[in-house]
């Protein structure tokens, strides 16, 4: 395929993916859309499709996935779909549902809204919370320590949105959607739509969607700048899927990043990402322990130098 034609086709794939997702949840067979595993299947399927697109038309050769990155990404995708999902359900969604039942909170009026309006509402509610949580993580040290491992990524690809410290993955998953009575297909369509946008925003795909798309939705250009090696450049474009919020709240910045990462672009292992928020405390403990051992050593040296009996105990002749 001619390069210019190929570019034009790939530029239209992100909005086309959204259209496919909406059509599936709106018109798909009930046997599929009502299946209890439907969302658990469609979410990773979107990631797989975009990973395949990376092999066809990559954006940067330096972001090309290797064996090490593949297994690391796979670990985090599984972690997010299992442990993090369970924690979110148990510690956030179930308590919200209990509160809703306790106080008789109902939002049945939402089900009377047009289906697409419900989908849009799901996206806005979920993304609004994620935007402010993401922004907090860049402006508060304790929260930044949970988010920083995600910025130690030295390449971007479709699976990278799931990579990070487990505490951050839990925090960014929190929402108040459980308080609302959305049509289930509208809820899942909204979640999948956001997922598709966020996956493309991390993907190593040479795709620059139309201006109308990039005005509302986050693209790889916006998000690659957010992953820049310069920390100050990371403090912009917080929207995981709705760059519109950055435009509204004054955190939008134009540009694109190619070289990504933090702290001399040091890639973190899974273990290093896990303990990263606690590393300052660990370092402080080690420094205190080392100082204590040094003090004890100096005290013992002083005692030996001033106590002939201790010197003679070592077998040296008395003088």
C-alpha positions as a Markdown table, in Angstrom:
| # | Residue | x | y | z |
|---|---|---|---|---|
| 1 | Unk | 0.0 | 0.0 | 0.0 |
| 2 | Unk | 1.2 | 3.5 | -0.8 |
| 3 | Unk | 2.7 | 5.2 | 2.3 |
| 4 | Unk | 0.4 | 8.3 | 2.1 |
| 5 | Unk | -2.7 | 6.1 | 1.6 |
| 6 | Unk | -1.6 | 3.9 | 4.5 |
| 7 | Unk | -1.1 | 6.9 | 6.7 |
| 8 | Unk | -4.6 | 8.2 | 5.8 |
| 9 | Unk | -6.2 | 4.8 | 6.6 |
| 10 | Unk | -4.4 | 4.5 | 9.9 |
| 11 | Unk | -5.4 | 8.1 | 10.9 |
| 12 | Unk | -9.0 | 7.0 | 10.7 |
| 13 | Unk | -8.6 | 3.7 | 12.7 |
| 14 | Unk | -9.0 | 5.2 | 16.2 |
| 15 | Unk | -12.4 | 6.8 | 15.4 |
| 16 | Unk | -13.4 | 3.7 | 13.4 |
| 17 | Unk | -12.6 | 1.6 | 16.5 |
| 18 | Unk | -14.9 | 3.7 | 18.6 |
| 19 | Unk | -17.7 | 3.3 | 16.0 |
| 20 | Unk | -17.2 | -0.5 | 16.0 |
| 21 | Unk | -17.3 | -0.6 | 19.8 |
| 22 | Unk | -20.5 | 1.4 | 19.9 |
| 23 | Unk | -22.2 | -0.7 | 17.3 |
| 24 | Unk | -21.3 | -3.9 | 19.0 |
| 25 | Unk | -22.8 | -2.9 | 22.4 |
| 26 | Unk | -25.8 | -1.2 | 20.8 |
| 27 | Unk | -26.7 | -3.9 | 18.2 |
| 28 | Unk | -24.7 | -6.9 | 19.1 |
| 29 | Unk | -26.4 | -10.3 | 19.8 |
| 30 | Unk | -27.8 | -10.4 | 23.4 |
| 31 | Unk | -26.1 | -13.7 | 23.8 |
| 32 | Unk | -22.8 | -11.8 | 23.6 |
| 33 | Unk | -23.6 | -8.5 | 25.2 |
| 34 | Unk | -25.4 | -10.1 | 28.1 |
| 35 | Unk | -22.6 | -12.6 | 28.7 |
| 36 | Unk | -21.0 | -12.2 | 32.2 |
| 37 | Unk | -17.6 | -12.4 | 30.6 |
| 38 | Unk | -18.3 | -9.9 | 27.8 |
| 39 | Unk | -16.4 | -6.9 | 29.2 |
| 40 | Unk | -13.6 | -9.2 | 30.4 |
| 41 | Unk | -13.1 | -10.4 | 26.8 |
| 42 | Unk | -13.7 | -7.2 | 24.9 |
| 43 | Unk | -11.2 | -5.1 | 26.9 |
| 44 | Unk | -8.1 | -7.2 | 26.3 |
| 45 | Unk | -9.2 | -7.9 | 22.7 |
| 46 | Unk | -8.9 | -4.1 | 22.0 |
| 47 | Unk | -5.4 | -4.2 | 23.4 |
| 48 | Unk | -4.5 | -7.2 | 21.2 |
| 49 | Unk | -5.9 | -5.6 | 18.0 |
| 50 | Unk | -3.9 | -2.4 | 18.6 |
| 51 | Unk | -0.7 | -4.4 | 19.3 |
| 52 | Unk | -1.2 | -6.1 | 16.0 |
| 53 | Unk | -1.5 | -2.7 | 14.3 |
| 54 | Unk | 1.8 | -1.7 | 15.8 |
| 55 | Unk | 3.4 | -4.5 | 13.8 |
| 56 | Unk | 1.9 | -3.2 | 10.6 |
| 57 | Unk | 2.6 | 0.6 | 10.9 |
| 58 | Unk | 4.8 | 1.5 | 13.9 |
| 59 | Unk | 5.4 | 5.0 | 15.0 |
| 60 | Unk | 9.0 | 4.7 | 16.4 |
| 61 | Unk | 11.3 | 1.8 | 16.1 |
| 62 | Unk | 12.7 | 2.6 | 19.6 |
| 63 | Unk | 9.3 | 1.8 | 21.1 |
| 64 | Unk | 9.2 | -1.7 | 19.4 |
| 65 | Unk | 8.1 | -4.3 | 21.9 |
| 66 | Unk | 10.8 | -6.9 | 22.9 |
| 67 | Unk | 10.5 | -10.2 | 24.8 |
| 68 | Unk | 11.2 | -8.5 | 28.2 |
| 69 | Unk | 8.6 | -5.8 | 27.6 |
| 70 | Unk | 6.0 | -8.4 | 26.4 |
| 71 | Unk | 6.2 | -10.5 | 29.6 |
| 72 | Unk | 6.3 | -7.4 | 31.9 |
| 73 | Unk | 3.2 | -5.9 | 30.1 |
| 74 | Unk | 1.4 | -9.3 | 30.2 |
| 75 | Unk | 2.0 | -9.5 | 34.0 |
| 76 | Unk | 0.4 | -6.0 | 34.5 |
| 77 | Unk | -2.5 | -6.7 | 32.2 |
| 78 | Unk | -3.4 | -9.8 | 34.1 |
| 79 | Unk | -2.8 | -8.1 | 37.5 |
| 80 | Unk | -5.2 | -5.3 | 36.5 |
| 81 | Unk | -7.8 | -7.7 | 35.2 |
| 82 | Unk | -7.7 | -9.8 | 38.4 |
| 83 | Unk | -6.3 | -8.5 | 41.6 |
| 84 | Unk | -6.9 | -4.8 | 40.9 |
| 85 | Unk | -10.4 | -5.4 | 39.6 |
| 86 | Unk | -11.2 | -7.5 | 42.7 |
| 87 | Unk | -9.9 | -4.8 | 45.0 |
| 88 | Unk | -11.9 | -2.1 | 43.2 |
| 89 | Unk | -15.0 | -4.2 | 43.4 |
| 90 | Unk | -14.5 | -5.2 | 47.0 |
| 91 | Unk | -13.2 | -1.9 | 48.5 |
| 92 | Unk | -15.0 | 0.7 | 46.3 |
| 93 | Unk | -17.9 | -0.5 | 44.2 |
| 94 | Unk | -19.6 | -2.9 | 46.7 |
| 95 | Unk | -19.5 | -0.3 | 49.6 |
| 96 | Unk | -21.0 | 2.3 | 47.2 |
| 97 | Unk | -23.7 | -0.1 | 46.2 |
| 98 | Unk | -24.4 | -0.8 | 49.9 |
| 99 | Unk | -24.6 | 3.0 | 50.6 |
| 100 | Unk | -26.9 | 3.4 | 47.7 |
| 101 | Unk | -29.2 | 0.7 | 49.0 |
| 102 | Unk | -29.1 | 1.9 | 52.6 |
| 103 | Unk | -30.2 | 5.4 | 51.6 |
| 104 | Unk | -32.5 | 4.4 | 48.8 |
| 105 | Unk | -30.5 | 6.4 | 46.2 |
| 106 | Unk | -32.0 | 5.9 | 42.7 |
| 107 | Unk | -31.2 | 7.4 | 39.3 |
| 108 | Unk | -33.7 | 5.6 | 37.2 |
| 109 | Unk | -34.1 | 8.8 | 35.2 |
| 110 | Unk | -30.8 | 7.9 | 33.5 |
| 111 | Unk | -32.3 | 4.8 | 31.9 |
| 112 | Unk | -34.8 | 7.2 | 30.1 |
| 113 | Unk | -32.0 | 9.1 | 28.4 |
| 114 | Unk | -30.9 | 8.2 | 24.9 |
| 115 | Unk | -28.4 | 5.3 | 24.8 |
| 116 | Unk | -25.6 | 7.4 | 23.3 |
| 117 | Unk | -26.2 | 10.1 | 26.0 |
| 118 | Unk | -25.7 | 7.4 | 28.6 |
| 119 | Unk | -22.5 | 6.3 | 27.0 |
| 120 | Unk | -21.3 | 9.9 | 27.0 |
| 121 | Unk | -22.2 | 10.4 | 30.6 |
| 122 | Unk | -20.3 | 7.2 | 31.6 |
| 123 | Unk | -17.2 | 8.5 | 29.9 |
| 124 | Unk | -17.5 | 12.0 | 31.4 |
| 125 | Unk | -18.1 | 10.8 | 35.0 |
| 126 | Unk | -15.3 | 8.2 | 34.8 |
| 127 | Unk | -12.8 | 10.4 | 33.1 |
| 128 | Unk | -13.5 | 13.5 | 35.3 |
| 129 | Unk | -12.5 | 11.5 | 38.4 |
| 130 | Unk | -9.4 | 10.0 | 36.6 |
| 131 | Unk | -8.3 | 13.4 | 35.4 |
| 132 | Unk | -8.2 | 14.9 | 38.9 |
| 133 | Unk | -6.6 | 11.8 | 40.4 |
| 134 | Unk | -4.0 | 11.9 | 37.7 |
| 135 | Unk | -3.4 | 15.6 | 38.2 |
| 136 | Unk | -3.1 | 15.0 | 42.0 |
| 137 | Unk | -0.5 | 12.3 | 41.4 |
| 138 | Unk | 1.7 | 14.9 | 39.6 |
| 139 | Unk | 1.3 | 17.6 | 42.2 |
| 140 | Unk | 1.5 | 15.7 | 45.6 |
| 141 | Unk | 4.7 | 13.8 | 46.5 |
| 142 | Unk | 3.0 | 10.8 | 48.2 |
| 143 | Unk | 0.7 | 10.3 | 45.2 |
| 144 | Unk | 3.6 | 10.9 | 42.7 |
| 145 | Unk | 5.5 | 8.1 | 44.3 |
| 146 | Unk | 2.8 | 5.7 | 43.3 |
| 147 | Unk | 2.5 | 7.1 | 39.8 |
| 148 | Unk | 6.2 | 7.7 | 39.0 |
| 149 | Unk | 6.9 | 4.0 | 38.0 |
| 150 | Unk | 4.5 | 4.5 | 35.1 |
| 151 | Unk | 6.7 | 7.4 | 34.0 |
| 152 | Unk | 9.8 | 5.3 | 34.1 |
| 153 | Unk | 8.6 | 3.5 | 31.0 |
| 154 | Unk | 11.2 | 3.9 | 28.3 |
| 155 | Unk | 8.9 | 3.0 | 25.4 |
| 156 | Unk | 5.2 | 3.2 | 24.7 |
| 157 | Unk | 2.9 | 0.5 | 23.3 |
| 158 | Unk | -0.7 | -0.5 | 23.5 |
| 159 | Unk | -0.3 | -2.5 | 26.7 |
| 160 | Unk | 1.6 | 0.2 | 28.6 |
| 161 | Unk | -1.5 | 1.8 | 30.1 |
| 162 | Unk | -1.8 | -1.1 | 32.5 |
| 163 | Unk | 1.8 | -0.8 | 33.7 |
| 164 | Unk | 2.4 | 0.8 | 37.0 |
| 165 | Unk | 2.6 | 0.5 | 40.8 |
| 166 | Unk | -0.3 | -1.6 | 42.1 |
| 167 | Unk | -1.4 | 1.3 | 44.5 |
| 168 | Unk | -1.6 | 3.7 | 41.5 |
| 169 | Unk | -3.5 | 1.1 | 39.4 |
| 170 | Unk | -6.0 | 0.8 | 42.2 |
| 171 | Unk | -6.4 | 4.5 | 42.8 |
| 172 | Unk | -6.9 | 5.3 | 39.1 |
| 173 | Unk | -9.6 | 2.6 | 38.9 |
| 174 | Unk | -11.8 | 4.3 | 41.5 |
| 175 | Unk | -15.0 | 5.8 | 40.3 |
| 176 | Unk | -18.6 | 6.6 | 41.5 |
| 177 | Unk | -20.3 | 4.9 | 38.5 |
| 178 | Unk | -21.8 | 2.3 | 40.9 |
| 179 | Unk | -24.1 | 5.1 | 42.2 |
| 180 | Unk | -25.8 | 5.5 | 38.8 |
| 181 | Unk | -28.3 | 3.2 | 37.1 |
| 182 | Unk | -26.9 | 3.0 | 33.6 |
| 183 | Unk | -28.1 | 0.6 | 31.0 |
| 184 | Unk | -25.5 | -2.2 | 31.3 |
| 185 | Unk | -24.6 | -2.1 | 27.6 |
| 186 | Unk | -24.2 | 1.7 | 27.8 |
| 187 | Unk | -21.9 | 1.3 | 30.8 |
| 188 | Unk | -19.8 | -1.3 | 29.1 |
| 189 | Unk | -19.7 | 0.7 | 25.8 |
| 190 | Unk | -18.4 | 3.7 | 27.7 |
| 191 | Unk | -15.7 | 1.7 | 29.5 |
| 192 | Unk | -14.6 | 0.1 | 26.2 |
| 193 | Unk | -14.6 | 3.4 | 24.4 |
| 194 | Unk | -12.4 | 5.0 | 27.0 |
| 195 | Unk | -10.2 | 1.9 | 27.0 |
| 196 | Unk | -9.8 | 2.1 | 23.2 |
| 197 | Unk | -8.9 | 5.8 | 23.3 |
| 198 | Unk | -6.4 | 5.2 | 26.2 |
| 199 | Unk | -4.8 | 2.2 | 24.4 |
| 200 | Unk | -4.2 | 4.2 | 21.2 |
| 201 | Unk | -2.9 | 7.1 | 23.4 |
| 202 | Unk | -0.1 | 4.7 | 24.5 |
| 203 | Unk | 0.3 | 2.8 | 21.3 |
| 204 | Unk | 3.3 | 2.7 | 19.0 |
| 205 | Unk | 1.0 | 3.1 | 16.0 |
| 206 | Unk | 1.7 | 5.7 | 13.3 |
| 207 | Unk | -1.7 | 7.3 | 13.5 |
| 208 | Unk | -2.7 | 11.0 | 13.7 |
| 209 | Unk | -6.5 | 11.1 | 13.9 |
| 210 | Unk | -8.5 | 13.9 | 12.4 |
| 211 | Unk | -8.5 | 17.3 | 14.2 |
| 212 | Unk | -12.1 | 16.8 | 15.4 |
| 213 | Unk | -11.0 | 13.6 | 17.1 |
| 214 | Unk | -7.9 | 15.1 | 18.7 |
| 215 | Unk | -9.8 | 18.1 | 20.0 |
| 216 | Unk | -12.0 | 15.9 | 22.2 |
| 217 | Unk | -9.9 | 12.7 | 22.7 |
| 218 | Unk | -6.4 | 12.0 | 23.9 |
| 219 | Unk | -4.0 | 10.8 | 21.2 |
| 220 | Unk | -0.4 | 9.4 | 21.2 |
| 221 | Unk | 0.9 | 12.9 | 20.4 |
| 222 | Unk | -0.7 | 14.4 | 23.5 |
| 223 | Unk | 0.2 | 11.5 | 25.8 |
| 224 | Unk | 3.8 | 11.0 | 24.5 |
| 225 | Unk | 4.5 | 14.6 | 25.5 |
| 226 | Unk | 3.1 | 13.7 | 29.0 |
| 227 | Unk | 5.7 | 10.9 | 29.1 |
| 228 | Unk | 8.6 | 13.2 | 28.3 |
| 229 | Unk | 11.9 | 12.9 | 30.1 |
| 230 | Unk | 11.6 | 16.5 | 31.2 |
| 231 | Unk | 9.5 | 16.3 | 34.4 |
| 232 | Unk | 7.9 | 19.7 | 33.8 |
| 233 | Unk | 6.5 | 18.5 | 30.4 |
| 234 | Unk | 4.8 | 15.6 | 32.2 |
| 235 | Unk | 2.6 | 18.1 | 34.1 |
| 236 | Unk | 0.2 | 18.5 | 31.3 |
| 237 | Unk | -2.2 | 16.5 | 29.2 |
| 238 | Unk | -3.6 | 14.5 | 32.1 |
| 239 | Unk | -6.6 | 13.2 | 30.3 |
| 240 | Unk | -6.4 | 9.5 | 29.8 |
| 241 | Unk | -9.1 | 9.6 | 27.2 |
| 242 | Unk | -10.6 | 13.1 | 27.2 |
| 243 | Unk | -8.0 | 15.7 | 26.3 |
| 244 | Unk | -11.0 | 18.1 | 26.3 |
| 245 | Unk | -10.7 | 18.3 | 30.1 |
| 246 | Unk | -7.1 | 19.6 | 29.8 |
| 247 | Unk | -8.3 | 22.2 | 27.4 |
| 248 | Unk | -11.1 | 23.3 | 29.8 |
| 249 | Unk | -8.9 | 23.3 | 33.0 |
| 250 | Unk | -5.8 | 24.9 | 31.4 |
| 251 | Unk | -3.5 | 21.9 | 31.5 |
| 252 | Unk | -3.3 | 21.3 | 27.7 |
| 253 | Unk | 0.0 | 21.6 | 26.0 |
| 254 | Unk | 0.8 | 21.1 | 22.3 |
| 255 | Unk | 3.7 | 18.9 | 21.3 |
| 256 | Unk | 4.9 | 15.3 | 21.0 |
| 257 | Unk | 7.5 | 13.2 | 22.8 |
| 258 | Unk | 9.8 | 10.6 | 21.2 |
| 259 | Unk | 12.2 | 9.8 | 24.0 |
| 260 | Unk | 10.3 | 8.9 | 27.2 |
| 261 | Unk | 11.2 | 8.0 | 30.7 |
| 262 | Unk | 12.4 | 9.5 | 34.0 |
| 263 | Unk | 15.6 | 9.5 | 36.1 |
| 264 | Unk | 18.1 | 9.0 | 33.3 |
| 265 | Unk | 15.6 | 6.7 | 31.6 |
| 266 | Unk | 16.2 | 3.9 | 34.1 |
| 267 | Unk | 13.8 | 1.0 | 33.4 |
| 268 | Unk | 12.3 | -0.4 | 36.5 |
| 269 | Unk | 11.7 | -4.1 | 37.2 |
| 270 | Unk | 8.4 | -5.4 | 38.5 |
| 271 | Unk | 9.8 | -5.5 | 42.0 |
| 272 | Unk | 11.3 | -2.0 | 41.7 |
| 273 | Unk | 7.9 | -0.7 | 40.6 |
| 274 | Unk | 6.2 | -2.4 | 43.5 |
| 275 | Unk | 8.4 | -1.0 | 46.2 |
| 276 | Unk | 9.0 | 2.4 | 44.6 |
| 277 | Unk | 6.5 | 4.4 | 46.8 |
| 278 | Unk | 8.3 | 3.0 | 49.9 |
| 279 | Unk | 11.8 | 3.5 | 48.6 |
| 280 | Unk | 12.4 | 6.8 | 50.4 |
| 281 | Unk | 11.5 | 5.1 | 53.7 |
| 282 | Unk | 13.7 | 2.1 | 52.9 |
| 283 | Unk | 16.6 | 4.5 | 52.0 |
| 284 | Unk | 16.1 | 6.4 | 55.2 |
| 285 | Unk | 16.1 | 3.2 | 57.2 |
| 286 | Unk | 19.3 | 2.0 | 55.5 |
| 287 | Unk | 21.0 | 5.4 | 56.1 |
| 288 | Unk | 20.0 | 5.4 | 59.7 |
| 289 | Unk | 21.2 | 1.8 | 60.2 |
| 290 | Unk | 24.5 | 2.6 | 58.4 |
| 291 | Unk | 25.0 | 5.7 | 60.6 |
| 292 | Unk | 24.3 | 3.6 | 63.7 |
| 293 | Unk | 26.8 | 1.0 | 62.7 |
| 294 | Unk | 29.4 | 3.6 | 62.0 |
| 295 | Unk | 28.8 | 5.2 | 65.4 |
| 296 | Unk | 29.1 | 1.8 | 67.1 |
| 297 | Unk | 32.3 | 1.1 | 65.2 |
| 298 | Unk | 33.8 | 4.4 | 66.1 |
| 299 | Unk | 32.9 | 3.9 | 69.8 |
| 300 | Unk | 34.4 | 0.4 | 69.8 |
| 301 | Unk | 37.6 | 1.8 | 68.2 |
| 302 | Unk | 37.8 | 4.5 | 70.8 |
| 303 | Unk | 37.4 | 1.9 | 73.6 |
| 304 | Unk | 40.2 | -0.2 | 72.2 |
| 305 | Unk | 42.5 | 2.7 | 71.8 |
| 306 | Unk | 42.0 | 3.8 | 75.4 |
| 307 | Unk | 41.7 | 0.5 | 77.2 |
| 308 | Unk | 45.1 | -1.4 | 77.5 |
| 309 | Unk | 43.3 | -4.3 | 79.1 |
| 310 | Unk | 41.2 | -4.9 | 75.9 |
| 311 | Unk | 44.4 | -4.6 | 73.8 |
| 312 | Unk | 46.2 | -7.1 | 75.9 |
| 313 | Unk | 43.2 | -9.4 | 75.7 |
| 314 | Unk | 44.1 | -9.9 | 72.1 |
| 315 | Unk | 47.4 | -11.4 | 73.2 |
| 316 | Unk | 49.7 | -8.4 | 72.8 |
| 317 | Unk | 52.4 | -8.1 | 75.5 |
| 318 | Unk | 51.8 | -5.4 | 78.1 |
| 319 | Unk | 54.2 | -2.4 | 78.0 |
